Amino acid sequence: IIRADKPLLESLTAGDLTYGHSSGKVENKTQFVDALVNGPYDFLSGNIADQTLKITGNTGVVRHVFSFAFNNNGQTGENKIGVLLVWQKQKGQWKLLARQAFKL
């Protein structure tokens, strides 16, 4: 996310990704990747804390707290959110299938 590496983002995400922001906005894979690569919002740094992981079959559920610094159209700031990620093993590779962030 911080590097906004398009090929890497595309390889890590499922084709039917649903990516939910703490604001309530939901994006599909194309929208998510495009916003990170070309959008006005840049992650400057980030830290993950309090992470938990549970794997059941081909599904992984990850929860953590994400603290980050950002630049949005020239305005810098910091934020801290909770995140739920759902990963699915597809053809031997873990892909991000769903993400939902929430305000703390």
C-alpha angles and dihedrals in degrees: 000000000000094000093042089214104178099201091047093047091049092049093051097048131075119240091243095046118160110198117190123195126208087249090063095253113137124202135188122225096274093048093046095051094042093050092053096043100039107014130105092246115090127181107222098183139344144194130197120208138172092022121179128183132195122181121196114176109306094346128088124190117199127185126185147144114253119203116184148162118228146181116216114182091328095315113115126203148137133250140181122205141165117244135199117194127188115201125189127197107234120180090341095310128103111237128186105245101171140006130184124182124194137190117257 
